[in-house]
Amino acid sequence: MTKDIILNKTKALICFYQEGCSMCLEVEPLTGILEKKDIEIIKFSCDESHELLYEFGGDGTPYWVLILNGEIAKGICPTENSDDLFSFLTDECGICLSDDEFNNAMLEGKEKREYQEMVVAEILFRSKESDEDSLTYAARLKIVRPCIVSETDEDLKKCISDNTKHFTERLRASMEKEGGDTEARRRILEKLPEMEEEIFNEIKEIKEISSH
C-alpha cells in the first residue's frame, strides 16, 4: 500500500508495527479493540521497509497516524503516554472507547510485553552461557521474539518455522552481495534447521517454568 492510496481515505488510523517489537506487542490488544470500532484500521508491517513510516513522520515503531479527509491529521507514539493516547483516540479520532476497555487492553498488553521480555532474556542468557557466536545469537533473537506469544504448540512450531525461513531468505540475500558469502554465514545456514527444534524446546521449557 502506497502513501497516495492511504491519503485517499476519508478517515483511517494507520498502525505501524514490527514483528517481535515488544512495545508493538504492548498495544496489540488495544488495536484488536479498535478494529471493532467505527474507524478503518490499517496495520502496516515495517519488517521489510521503514520507508512508508518515515513518509508519515515516524522514526520507530509502534507509530500511529490519523488520516482525515486525505490529510495527515496527527501522528503519535502510542506507548509514550497513556493519557495522551486515550485523548487522541477518543477526542481526535472520534472513537467511542470506554475507560475500562482502554485500561484493560493496556494492562493485557503490558503483561504480554513483560512476559515476552522475560522469555527473551532467559533464552539470550542461555545463548551467552553456551558461548554462541554473534550471528547465531542474532538469528535466535530474530526467530524467538515474534513466537513467544504463540498460544499452542502448533502455532509455536509454525511461527518458528516461518521466521526461520524468513531469516534464511534474508541471510541468503546478504550472501549474494559482494563480500557477503562469509564462513560465518555459511555456518549459520547449516545450523538453522537444527535450531528450530532447540528454540521450540527452550520456549516450551521456559513457559512451563514460569507458569509454576
Rosetta blueprint (number, residue, H / E / L):
1 M L
2 T L
3 K H
4 D H
5 I H
6 I H
7 L L
8 N L
9 K L
10 T L
11 K E
12 A E
13 L E
14 I E
15 C E
16 F E
17 Y E
18 Q L
19 E L
20 G L
21 C L
22 S H
23 M H
24 C H
25 L H
26 E H
27 V L
28 E H
29 P H
30 L H
31 T H
32 G H
33 I H
34 L H
35 E L
36 K L
37 K L
38 D L
39 I L
40 E E
41 I E
42 I E
43 K E
44 F E
45 S E
46 C L
47 D L
48 E L
49 S L
50 H L
51 E H
52 L H
53 L H
54 Y H
55 E H
56 F L
57 G L
58 G L
59 D L
60 G L
61 T L
62 P L
63 Y E
64 W E
65 V E
66 L E
67 I E
68 L E
69 N L
70 G L
71 E E
72 I E
73 A E
74 K E
75 G E
76 I E
77 C L
78 P L
79 T L
80 E L
81 N L
82 S H
83 D H
84 D H
85 L H
86 F H
87 S H
88 F H
89 L H
90 T H
91 D H
92 E H
93 C L
94 G L
95 I L
96 C L
97 L L
98 S L
99 D H
100 D H
101 E H
102 F H
103 N H
104 N H
105 A H
106 M H
107 L H
108 E H
109 G H
110 K H
111 E H
112 K H
113 R H
114 E H
115 Y H
116 Q H
117 E H
118 M H
119 V H
120 V H
121 A H
122 E H
123 I H
124 L H
125 F H
126 R H
127 S H
128 K H
129 E H
130 S L
131 D L
132 E L
133 D L
134 S H
135 L H
136 T H
137 Y H
138 A H
139 A H
140 R H
141 L H
142 K H
143 I H
144 V H
145 R H
146 P H
147 C H
148 I L
149 V L
150 S L
151 E L
152 T L
153 D H
154 E H
155 D H
156 L H
157 K H
158 K H
159 C H
160 I H
161 S H
162 D H
163 N H
164 T H
165 K H
166 H H
167 F H
168 T H
169 E H
170 R H
171 L H
172 R H
173 A H
174 S H
175 M H
176 E L
177 K L
178 E L
179 G L
180 G L
181 D L
182 T L
183 E H
184 A H
185 R H
186 R H
187 R H
188 I H
189 L H
190 E H
191 K H
192 L H
193 P H
194 E H
195 M H
196 E H
197 E H
198 E H
199 I H
200 F H
201 N H
202 E H
203 I H
204 K H
205 E H
206 I H
207 K H
208 E H
209 I H
210 S H
211 S L
212 H L
